[in-house]
Structures are given as structure tokens and as C-alpha cells.
């Protein structure tokens, strides 16, 4: 990889230990993937949740923070492993919380935004079309490439902080035009779609595309940005998806031909039978859940409002917890607009700055999870010690409330 | 039996010798290896129940969460890490995890890519592998 003279100096340690450490990681990755250079980024999104980073991740983040590291670009962060405001009331052990707060402290010291969300693009990190960013969080990367017209690779833990400190990222993968071309197309042949269907469609695309960039045709014109968010998250949970071309939505892409650069590609029809298969696969039990989880990825204020309307006048069955996961910013808005109180009156709760798939669910006494999130269902089931039910939000609420 | 040397691309430098442990399916440390023991826990892995500690670990590709590098690094912190890693495609989690292992814990875990998965099936379980991350070479057998 070619470094310019400034970058060489950073690698040589002239800009301090933290930047040198960051440059060693970035150049090692660049060499491994055959990148020829490092290019500037406009923003970063990093990971700092204890359940995945463990004590080693604390060592890494504290090394950056304690050797003078500072983020060079606006940087947001994925959810923490605990509700940073109300963790005690969610049954989080003290020791676990303490380790999470060490990560929070190091992140703050590095100059990160106080915005713990996997949908940072709905909350605090707003790139404009054409920018290059370095974001961790697979679902946000899909949204960035597919909807915002922003270029990002799915940045791995460790490289994320290195890129944020350098304000640079290795040029490879989704930063190159030739790697953004659709090589397979899916046609949506289903008339009516509910919340689960959008997630299952994404999951099916993720599972069927392999390493090919997909295009999705015949989406209903009424699709919302929240529905696209969940579709993309399902896709990224099921396979190595970093972008889906949505002709008419993806900037610069009006047709399949635009997406595939005029080449003919394999076309796959998405049928009801295909979605049923995904549902059957993600549904592992019919037991009553310990936890109903909505919001992997984080719910928007609109979605919280929709949930409140569904829960109004209803009461959650005893023995079942229902948590809606969101950012602190959306939580505050929900509080101001009465959404929070409606949800709480039903016995459900909104939890902020954390998310279900990175929570210590076992430590919280949860053995069975019910959700409409394909991403959560996939992640939780891979470890084998928690059972999952996967159903539409309306059916879940009908089952666990009166 | 003896295989090699197979020529790949050295991604992280260093030389090690160790027993082979080979998966022919996509592999991840994230929720897939217990850092406290080194045991493979991923229910979808073909080497579930095996232990990566001290082994030269072969797998064709990485998969899943971008946190895999952090899970890998935690196995290093606890001393339950593989001695080296061999892949077909480039697994960034292995490259980043191993780079951080050198910088934070002063442990050398060479990584070599470009070794096709069809060669993994001829490696008998427990065979000794010499891995050279400087030259990008893998040699099986004495």
C-alpha cells in the first residue's frame, strides 16, 4: 500500500502513539485486502459494547484513549450492552455495568458523540450523498450504501476506532465502483406485506446472495425508511450484504440496468413460500416468552408511536417482559410526546442506548425471546442457549396482552 | 503424510508450528468460540466442540458480526487463542485481531490466506502444520 509522506510520519510515530497504533492497524488491513491507499472519511461509527468487546476490548479502547488518541472526524457509537440511564432497574449485575462504563469513559475521552444507537443515521450522524464514511454496524452500512448514497465498508471492530482516530480508511471493497454493481436481482411477488415480511425478505436476500451485491425490484411505493432499515438489517444478519440496490430509491439507480451496469443478471422471484420457509427457520419454539423485544435495530420515534397505539388500553400478561429498544434521543422525544407513558401503562418499557442482541440476556434471566426482528432471531439462536419465536408485532401483542 | 509447502499470501507475519484444526465452513469467533475455554460453540460449525487453543486453525472464510476480531482478541488475552490462522479468502477479523494481539499483548499469531479449502480435507486431524506468515507458506507433516 502506498502511504503519502504525512501518513509515513504517522506510522513512524511522529504524531503520537495512538495514531501510530491506528496506522499500524489500518495499513495491515490495507495490505491484506490489496488496497493501494488510505482515503479521507467524513464520519465514523464505532463499537463499544462490553458483551462483544470483552475485557480485551477495554484494553484496546483504553490504549487509544490513554496514549492521547482523539477522534479526527465526527464519531457515533453502536448501542451499549446496558441501558446507560436505568441499567439497575433492568437487572444488570453491577460488575457487568462497571466494565461497560469503562468502555463509555474511554469512548468519551476519545471525543465520541454521546449517541449510542445502531440507527445513527436517524439520530445524530447525517452524511450527505457521495461521502465516504467508516461505519461498523452492518445494518447501518447497508442503509448508508443503499439509501443514503454514501460509501462505507462494513468496518470490523478495532479497525473502526483506528479509522476514527486517523480520519482515514483503506480504499477497497464498497469504496470502489466496480464492487458496487448488482450481480443478482430479486423480484418481490407478494401483494400485501406486514412488518415481519419486510424483515423476512431481507433475510432471504441475505441468505441467497452469497457475496454478490443484490438488487430488489417491485417494492411497494409505500415502503417507509423504517421498513427499509429493517429489511436491510435482516439481509446483513443473514449474509455478507453491504448494499442492496433499490431502483427508484438508491441514489443514481433508476432501474435494474443501472444497478447491474447493463449486464444481465440472475433473477429470483420472492414468493410467499420462500418467506414461510424463513419464518419456520427462525421460529424455534411455541413457548410463552420471557422477553418480547422490539427494536433490533433501534425503533424510530414513529415506530414507538405505532407501538404505543397498539398497546393503548391493553395490559401485558404477568411473567412476560416487553422492551422497546431505542436511542436516548428518541426516548426523550417519546417522553415529551406521551408515547412513553402510554407504553409504560401497558406494563411494557422503553429501554435506551442499548439493544437486545448485545444485552446479557442470560444474566437477566431470559431463556425465551419473542420478536419481529430477523436480526435478533438469527443472532440469539446461533448460540443455542436461548430459544426464539419470530412473529409479526400485531400477533405478538395479541398473544401477550389483554 | 506430507503436504506442501502450499503457497498463499502472508497477511500477518510470524512462524509457528502446531496441530491442525480444519473447518470447511465459514467460521466466526463472535458467539462462535468461548474465549474462556477456546471451545468452538457455534451450533452451525462443523468443528463444534473442538478447541482452537494452540492449534493452527483452518477455515475458508469469516462470517457474521464485525465484532469477531474482538472475540478473537479476548481469546488471546486469556491465552486460549489459536497458534496461527489459515484461510482461503481474506478474513479481516483474523487480520485485525492478530494485529492487535501483537500490539496489545505482544503475541505473534501469523495469518495466511489464499489456501483453498479443498486442501483442508487432506489434512488429517492432529497433523502438525508449519505456518510461515512471512513467506505465506503452509506445510503439513514433518
Interface residues (C-beta under 8 A of the other chain):
Chain A: X21 X24 X25 X28 X29 X31 X32 X33 X47 X52 X53 X54 X55 X56 X57 X59 X60 X63 X136 X137 X138 X154 X155 X156 X157 X158 X159 X160 X240 X379 X381 X382 X383 X384
Chain B: X11 X12 X30 X31 X32 X35 X41 X42 X43 X44 X63 X64 X65 X66 X67 X68 X69 X70 X71 X73 X74 X76 X77 X90 X92 X93 X95 X96 X97 X99 X100 X103 X104 X111 X113
